[in-house]
Amino acid sequence: MVMPLLDTASTVDASQAFPLGVSSPRSRPAENGSNHGRANVAVYAPSVLTLEVAYQAPGGSWRIQPLPNVTNGVHHGIVEGIPVGSRYGFRAATDGQVLPVSVPTVNFDEDDDGQPLLLDPYGRAVDQRNGFLTSVRMSSDFDWGGGDDRPHTPWRNTIIYEAHVRGQSKLHPDIPEALRGTYAGMAHPAMIEHLTGLGITAVQLLPVHFHLDEPHLQNLGLTNYWGYNTAAFFVPHPAYATQSAQDSGPQAVQDEFKGMVKLLHAAGIEVILDVVYNHTAEGGPDGHTFSFRGLGEQKYYRTDGHGRYIDTTGCGNTLNFGEPRVVQLVLDSLRYWVDEFHVDGFRFDLAVTLCRNAANEFDPNHPFLVAVAADPVLSRVKLIAEPWDVGYGGWQTGRFPGGWVDWNDHYRDALRSFWLADRAAIDAGGQGGSVARLADAMSGSASLFEPSGRSRLASLNFITAHDGFTMTDLVSYDRKHNEANGEQNRDGHGDNRSYNHGFEGRTEDEAIVAARAQTRRNLMASLMISLGVPMITAGDELGRTQQGNNNAYCQDNPIAWLDWTSTPESHAMLRSTKRVIRLRKEFLAGQPHDYPVRDAQSYLYWYDEDGQPMSMERWNDPRHRVVQLLLGSDDGQVAGLIVVNGGREDSNVTLPQVTNDDGTGKRVFELRLTTSELHDRRQGSLVSSGERDSVPANTISIYRT
């Protein structure tokens, strides 16, 4: 397509370099007294000499206009005839061209050049037609019904459920087919009933920002199902809206997303977004150009002294958080999602990348972290770090500052090792590890978070996540089976610390099925009784499997979707999960509101199987895999006793000698839960302190006093 010549005679207007994006002008109204269709357009494009905006009002033709002003790399101008609903994008004018006085027209929809326009980094919606992407001017109108009552759940009461908007409801039989796999489906009464019945307080949604599929996946006929390939940071992904909303346009998509948040809030459930600000969908230097690369490649992306990309994400590029405008972009995006969509927090993918200084080193006092802490909006929402990336010095668990909660990979590895890898070694006639790492993890990894000035509540505890085996696959596979991903099983983690219990994959062997169910119950119970913030991966409560695929990022199909078919196994796992979540909530309800942050009033007492305080020798002896934990608070209404038997044999455990608060008489412990198959028969049993109780091999028993 031949562009019209430009004319340098364009007049400087009264536009502003702030706010970035398309906004109502702060200057005087148009000559007819109205600002309808009149906009202030501003975009940070430091690499461009002259920038023009191309736009198409609804029902109109394409028009082009230069942005005549440049302020510190921000190109800006007043544009007429660009009302809400208009499509638009940017294009750099070639050196030697001149700007026209008039506003010429051109038909971009007939262009065969692929992506002739650059997306607005601050665009509120993206229109996608035949592979041609444009930004869309939006309004913020939505009826919140007199206000939206955000739950504001304290961290210590939070139970997170990591879910994918599409996969969560795609196969749900009680949700109308038109709503399955959508924002509306996520907030359907059947889904809310499941979440509230389970005891969930927050859903953490895999990326919902507008994202694109990588070329290699397109060549394989696959898609980026997880969505960790963002192209527009202010835009809800339209493909997750119902077809009727998509057909109606971007405003309907936004409204459906907001409606989802509103309904989840009404049910007492917070909404946390998994956000990907570490890289963009433009990929490496030879990738497609959609926006940032064409506007200011050397500013938006981290490069070395020779202009070559520095990649700490494994995705081809890395956003440059040493550049103030990049930090501003991310802060503005985060604030927009809180203010406009009422979300309650964020989980930051590869968060270390966002905190690398000019020397490419992690800095816990990075300007981005300081700005978030000082922001009156962002400092009040939940902030969760995935505290690593793939660059040098990338693992930083425990080093994020106050106000942040870290995904605790130390916890994940300790729990998997104790209940799976150790069990495999023991069953093979070998020896497992001691209880020391398990105890440290279950008690909140205090030593890991103390140097950063944070408490045990800074530990986000998880055993599984979207990335890796499901809980059922952890107990069913020794090896990953990612052949469906088209990479000859080379992708995905090799170190899973899993155990198939004697057979690889699905089996009808009753002994193996029972052993796997036992281990799943141990894992889920451990997660819920540990200090810190627990996160369940969607479907683990139902025994979901991905047939051994531990990297289902490109499987938008039943491999990754939740299977809601009720079976005896899924029913039993759901019942067990509800039971242990209920116990967690009951215990916390009996503690002071600041438990377990106040270490002086909170206690953790460790005992061996004889009811004696744990000695250093027993802590480190792998032959002793029985440990007891008495926990509570001096001014709490209830105390808990957890007995873990990770050995091969049943153990007659002597419960610790504990007197009543007034110093008279022994306390009586009530068995509230055992992960053994004897639960229904033994629940409610009473055992006095100092007396023995039988704890089956490879189980957890939980008492209350």
N, C-alpha and C positions, 0 to 999 in steps of 0.2 A: 504494500500500500504506500502511496506517495503522500507524505505529509505536506500541508500547506506551508509556504514560506512564512517566516515570522518577521515582525517589524519592530525595530528598537524604539519606536515612538510611543510605546505604551506608557501610560501615566502612572506615577506612584500614587497609591490610594491610601485610605485611612485604616488599613487592616492592622491586625495585631499578631505578634509572634507567639502569643499565648492566649487561649489554650491550644495545644496541638490537635490536629484533626479538623473536622468540619463542625462549626458551632455557629450559633446566632451571633451576629456582629454586635460589638459594643458601641460602634460608631452611630452616627445619626441615621435615621430611617432613609429608605429610598425616596426618590422625588415624589412618588405617589403616596408617601406617608406610611407605607407598609414594609415590613421586613420579610414578608412571605416569599420564600424561595431565595432569599438573600442570605449569604453565608460568609463567615470568615473561614478561610482555608489556610492551614499552616502545617508544614511538614518539615521535619529535620532531614535535610538532604545535603550534607556538607561536601559531598564529592561532585555535586552538580552545579554547573555555572548558571544555567537557566532551567527552570522547571515549569511545566505547563500542566494544568488539570484538564482532563477530558471528562465530560459529564453528560448524562442523558436523563432528563426529567421524565417521570412516568408518562408514557404515551408520546414523548417527543423524540427528536432526533439527537444524535451526538453533536456536541459542540466542544470546542477547544479554546482555552484561555490561558495565557501565561500568568504566573504569580510574580508580580513585578518587584516585590520587596524581599530583601534578604537581611536577616538579623542574626548574627552569630550562627550561621549555618542553617537557620530556619527560613524557608521560602514561604511567603504568605501574601495573600491578596483577598480582596472582596469579590465574590462571584455572585452574579445575578442568575436567577432561573434554575436554582438547584434545591428544590423543596425536599421535604422528607419523602423517602422512597426512591430518590434519584440514584442511579448507578454512576460511579466515577472511579477514576484512577489517575495515576501520574505518569508523565513521560519526560525524560530529559531531552532538552533541545540540543541539537548537534552544534558544535562550534561553527561559527560563520553564518548561521541562520539569523534572520531578523524577526522581531516580534511584530505581529499585525495589530493595527489599531482596532479593527473590527474583530468579532468573535466568529471564526470560521466553523464550518461543519464538516464532519467526516463520519463514515459508517464503520465503526470498529467491529460490529457483529459480522461483517463480511470479510474481515481480515483473516488471512491464512498464515499469519506469522506466529501463531501459537499463543503467546502471552504478550500482547503489545503494550499493556499498561501495567504499572506497578501498584500494588495494593497500598492503601493507607495504613501505616503501622498502628494508627489510632482508629481505624475503621470499626464501626459497631456491628456490621454484618457483611457477609460475602455472598455475592451472586455468582453462581457457577453454571455456565451454559456452554456445552460442547467443549469443556476444558478451558474456556476463557473465564478468568476470574476478575471480578470488579468489586470494589467496596460499595456499600450502600449507606446513604444518609438515613439515620434513624431518629425516632423520638423516644422519650423515656416514659410514655404514658402507660400506666398499669393500675388497675384497681386492686389495691391491697386490702380492701374491705375495712377501712377505718383503722388500719394498722396491722402490723405483723408481729405477733408475740414470739420473739426469738427465745429459745429455751435457755441459753446461757448456762449450760450444764458445767459444773466445776470439773476440773481435770480428774479429781480422785473418784468421781462418780461416772466418768465417761467410759463407755464400751463402744468401740469403733467396729464398723462392719464395712470392709472394703468390697466394693461392688462395681460392676460395669453396667452402665445404663441399658445397653442393648441386651447383653447376656443375662441380666437379672430376670427379666420378665418374658424373654422371647418364647419360652416353652411353657409358660404358666397357664394351666388349663382354666383357671377361674378368672382370667383377665381377657376381655374381648380381644379378638384377633387384631383389630385395627389399632389397639393400644399396646400390643406386645412389643418389647424392645425399644420403648420410647420414654421420654421424660414423663409423659402422662402415665405410662405403665408403671414407672418407678413409684408413683404416688397413688396408684389405684388402691382402693380399700383392701383388696386381698393381699397386696404387698405390705401395706402398712400393718395389717393384722399380723402378718408373719413376723415383721420386725419388732413390733411392740410385744407380741407374745414371747418372742425370744429374749427380750430385755435389752435390745439395742438402744443406745442413746444418740448415736451419730452414724450417718452413712458417709463413707469416704469414696467419692466417685472417681473412677479412672478418668483420664483427661476428657474434658468436654469442650475445650477450646477447639476452634476450627482447625482441622488437621488434614494432611494429604498423605497419600500412599507413596512410598519410595518406588523409584523406577524398577528396581530388581523384583519387587513384589508384583508390580503390574505385569512384568514379563512372565511371572510364574502363574498369573491368574489369581493372585492372593491380594489381600488388603491388610493395612495396618490396623488390626482389630483393636489393639490396646489404645492407640491414638497418641503415642509419644512422639509426635512429629508435627508440632504446631506451626501454622502459617499465619494465624491472626489471633492476637492475645486478648482481644476485647469481644470475641465473637463466639456465641454458643454453636456447637457443631450442628448444622441443620439436619443431618441424616438421622439424628437421634430423636427428632420430632415426629409426630404422626404425619402420615401422608397428607391429610387434610391441612395441617399447619404448613407443611412444606409448599403445598399448592397455593396457599393463601399468601405466602411471602414471609420475609424475615421478621416482620412485626409479630406475626402469629407464632413463629418459632420462639421468639423471646418470651412472649406471653405464656407459652406452654411451659417453658423452663421456670419462669417465676411462679406459675401455678403449682408446679411440683414442689418448689421450696415452701410455698405457703401451706400446702397440705401436710408436708412432712413436719413443719414447725407446729402446726395445730395438733399433731400427734406427739409432740415433745421430742422430735428427732431433729438433730442438727444436720447441716449439710456442709461437708468439707470437700474441697476440690483438690484433686491431684493435678498440679500445675507444672508445666515444662518450660521454664524460662532459661534453661541452660544452652539450648540450641534452637535452630529453626528448620523448617522443612526444605530450605534451599540446599542443604547438604554441603558437600565439599566444594572447592573452587571450580570444579567442572560441572557442578549441578545446575539445576534450573534457577532462573532468577524470577522471583515473584514480587519482591519488595525491597528488603533491606540491602541486598547486594547491589541493586541498581541505584540506591539512594546514597549509600555511604559505606561501602564494604569495609574500609580500613578503620572506621569508627565503630560500626555495629559489631564487628567480629574481632576476636582476639587474634593478633598476628605477631610474628617475631620481628626482629629488626630488618628482615629482608622482605617483609610483607607476606610471608607464608603463613597459612592458617596454623594455629595451635589448637589441637583437638583434645580436650579433656573429657569429652562426652562419648566418644566412639561413634559419633553420628556425622562426622565430616566437618562440622563447624562448632564454634563455641561463642556464645554472646559475650561481649567484652564489658565486664562489670568494673573495669577500670575507667570507663567512659561515663561521665555524669549523665549524659542523655539516655544511655541504656538503663542506668539505675532509675532515672525518672520515668522511663517508659514502663518498667516493671512495677514501680510503686503506683503509678497512675492506673495501670491495669488492675492490680490487686484492690485498690481502693474502689474502682468502678464495680468490681464484682461484689464487694461488700455493700456499697451504697445502693447500687442499682438492682442487684439480684438477691440481696440479703443473705449471702452465704456466710457461714459461721467460722470458716477457717480454711487453711490451705496445707497440703502436704507437698513439699518442694522436691521434685525429682532431681537427683544428683545435686543436692544443695551446696556441696563444697564448691562447685564451679561458680556459684553466685557470690562467693566470698573469697575469691583469689585476688591478691593485690597485684601491683604492677610487676612484681617479680614472679608472678604466677604461683604464689604460695598462699595457703589458707590463712586467713586473718580473722580471728574471732571478734575483732573490733573493726571489721570492714565497714566502709561508709554505708553499704546497703543494710547491714545489720543495725547500725546506729540509727539510720533513718527510719527503719521499721519500728524500733523501740521508741523513738520519739514521736511517731505518728499517732495522733489521737484516735484514728480509726483502726489502723492495722495493729496497734499494740494491744487492742482489746479482743482480738479474735484468736482462735487456736492456730498456732504455728508449729508445723511438724517438719523436721528435716530428715531427708534421706542423707545421712551424714557421710557420704562418699561420692567420688567420681572415679574415672579411669585414669586420671593424670597422676603425676608424681606426688607422693604425699597425700593421696586421695582419701584415705580412711581416717575420719576425724570423729568417730563416735565418742560422745562425752565432752566435746570441746565447743559446742555451740553455747551462746550466752544465755543468761536468764531470760525467761519468756518463751523459750523454745523447748520442744520435746523431740527427742531423737529416736528414730527407728533403731532399736538395739539389736544389732546382729550378734553381739556376744551372747545375749539371751537366747536368740534362735539357735545358735550353734551348741550352747550348753544343754538346752532341752533335747535337741535332736540327738546329741551324743549320748546322753544318759539313757534315754528311753529307746533309742533305735540302734545306733552304732555299737554301744556297749552291749545291748541285748544280743545283737548278732554275734559279737565276739564270745559272749558267755554261752550262747546256744551251740557255738562251734567248739566248745570245750576250752576256750581261752578265758581271758579275764577282762572285765570292764574297767572303767575309771572309778575314782572315789566320788563321794557325794559333795565335795567342796565346790566345784563349779556350779552344780545344780543349786546348792544352797545360796551362793552369791547371786545367781540370777533370780531366784525366787524372792529374795529379800530386796530386790530393786536395784541391784548393781550400784550400791551407794558409793563405793570407792571410785567407780568410773565417772560419776557425775559430780562428786564433791569438789574436785579442783575447779570446776566452772561455776561454783557457788550455787549449784542446783540440788534439789532433793531427789528422792526416789521417784517422784512423780514426773521426772524428766525422762524416764525410761518408757518408751512405747514398746511393749512386749508383743512379740509375734513369733509364731512358729512357721506359718506359711504366709505367702502373699501372692499377688497375681503372677509374680516372677518366680517360677519354680514349681515343684510338685504341689498338688493339693494334699490335704492331710491323708486322704484315703490312698493316694499314690505313694506317699511317704512310707506307708506300711505295706505296700504291695509291689514295689519295684526297687531293685538294687541299681538299675541303670536307667538312664533317660531313653525315651523312644520318640524322637522328634522327626522321624522320617517324613511325616506329612508336611513339614515346613519347606521341603525342597532343597535342603542344604546337606544331604547325606548324613544327617544326624551329627553334624559338626557343631551346631549352635547349641546354646543352653549350657548350664553349669554341669560340670562333671563331679563336683564334690557336693553331694546331696545329703550325706549322713543318713541315708534311708536304709530300710531293712524290709525285705519281702516276706520274711517269716517262713522261708523254705520253698517258695515257688514264685516264679516271676509272672506277675500279672494276675488276671482273674482266675479263680479256682473255686471248685465246689467242695474241696476238702474241708470238712466241718471243723477240724482242729485248727487249721490255718485260719479259717474265717473267724473263729472265736478269738484266736490270739491277736489277729489284726484289730478286731473290735476293742479288745482289752487295751491295746496300745493307744488307739485313738482316744479312748476315754481318759487314759492317763495324760495324754498330751493336752486335751481340752481342759481337764481339771487343773493341771499345772498352770496353764495360761490364766485361768480365772482366779486362782488362789494366790498368785504372785503379786507382790507390791509393784506398783507402776500402773500404766494405762494399757489395757489389753486390746488387741485388734484381732478380729476373726476375719478370715477370708471367706467371701460369699460362697456358700455351698458346702463348706466343711461341716456345718451342722447337719447336713443331709447326706454326708458320705459321698460327695461329688468326686468323680474321677475324670481325668483327661487322658485316660489310657496310657499313662506314662509319659506324656508330653510335658516337659518342664519349661517350655518356652513357647506357649501358645499365642504369641503376640500377633500372628497372622492367621488365626483360625476363627473366622467369623462364621461358625457353624456349631453343631451340637458338641464338638470336642470341648469348646470353651463355654458354651451356654449352660446354665443351670438346668439340671434334669429334675423336675418336680414330681416324677413318678414315685408314689408311696410304696415302699417295700418294707418288710419287717426290719431290715438292717437300717434303712434311712429313718424309719420311725423311732427305732431304739436310740440312734445317735442324736436325733433331734430332742428326744425326751431327756437324754443324759445331759446335753448341752444346756437346755433350759434349767435343769435342776442345779447345775453348778453355778450358772449365772445368778440364779435366785439366791443361792447361798452367799455369793460374793456381796450382793446387795444387802442381804440381811445383816451380815457382819459389819459392813461399813455404816449401816444405819445405826448400829450400836456404838459407834465411835464418835469422838468429838469432830466438829466440822473441819479442823485443821489436821486431822490424822491422815497420813503418817508423817507429816512435815516436821512436827515438833519432836525431835529425837529424845529430848529430856523426858517427855511423858509417854512416848511410845516405846514398847519393848519387843524384842525378838530374842527368845531364849532357845538355844539348841541343845538337844539331848540325844544320847545314843539309845539303842534298843533296850538297855537296862535301866533307862530313866535317869542316867547320870549325865552331867554336863559333858559336851563333846570335848575330847582331848585332841591335841594337835596330831597325835599318832593316828587316831581314828579318822580325823578329817582327811588325812592323806593316804589312808590304807584302802586300796581298791577292794579288799576282801570284805570290808564293812560298808554295805550299801543300804543300811537302814538308818534313818535319821528322823528326829521329831522336832517340830518347830511350834513353840508356844508364842502366840503373838496377840497384841492388843494394846490398850492404853490404860494408864493409871486411873483416868477418870472415864473410862469406857464402861458401857453397860454389859458387854459380852466379850469373852476371850475365845480365841480359836486355837485348836491343836491340830496340826497336820502331821500325819505319820506316813513317811514314804518308805516302801520296801521295794528296792530295785534289784533284789537278789533272786536266785532261782528257787529258794525254799521259803515256805511259810515261816513266819516269825512270831513267837509269843513275846510281844513287846510290853515292857513295864512302863506304864504311863507315868510321867514325872510327878514328883511329890509337890503338890500345890495346895496351900491352905486357903480358906475363905478370906475375904477382905478384912474381916475383923480379927483374923489370926487364929480363929477357933475352927477345928474340924477340917476334914479333907474336902476338896472340891470334887464334884461328880461331873464326869464328862459324858455328854450325850452324843452318840454316833449319828451324824447327820448325813454322811455319804461315804460309800466305799465304791471304788471303781471296779471292784470285782463283780462277778455275776451274782453274788450273795446280797446285793444291796437291798432288794425288796424284802428279804427275810430279816436282815440285821439292822435296818434303819430304825433309830430310836432306842437302841440298846444303851444301857447305862453302865459306866465303868468308873469306879472311884480312883482318884489319883493314887499312885503307888501300886495299883493292882495290874494284872496282866490282861492283855487282850490279843486275840489272834489276828494278825494282819497277813492276808494271803500274799504269796510271791507276786512280784511285779504289779503292785497296786498302790493306791493312795487311799488312806482313810482320813476323814475330816470329822472332828469332834467340836462341840460347843460347850462352854461352861459359863 
